[in-house]
Amino acid sequence: MQSKLPTIKYRIPDFGYLAWLDVSGLGLGEDPAAKILEKGKVALNGGVLYGPKHKSFVRLNFGTSPELITEGIDRIAKSL
């Protein structure tokens, strides 16, 4: 992901299959998840659902195949 989307900050989760992505460097406005869905056709949970201080984050569920994760990352990268 870092090579395709270097402005997104990410920390490997300690457990589970949910990743918080800091997309503040992308300038996607108040609802980055909606913009990513609109432009890249990738559905993510908007961080604002978990409180106003998380509005520049999106939550990625990566409990799927590596191929689908790669496709999602590629779609996001191409749409920005």
Long-range contacts (C-beta under 8 A, 24 or more apart in sequence): 1-73, 4-73, 4-74, 4-77, 5-73, 5-76, 5-77, 5-80, 17-61, 17-62, 17-63, 18-59, 18-60, 18-61, 18-62, 19-59, 19-60, 19-62, 20-47, 20-54, 20-57, 20-58, 20-59, 20-60, 21-57, 21-58, 21-59, 21-60, 22-56, 22-57, 23-56, 23-57, 23-58, 24-56, 24-57, 26-80, 30-55, 31-55, 32-56, 32-57, 32-58, 33-58, 36-76, 36-79, 39-79, 39-80, 40-72, 40-75, 40-76, 40-78, 40-79, 40-80, 41-75, 41-79, 42-72, 42-75, 42-76
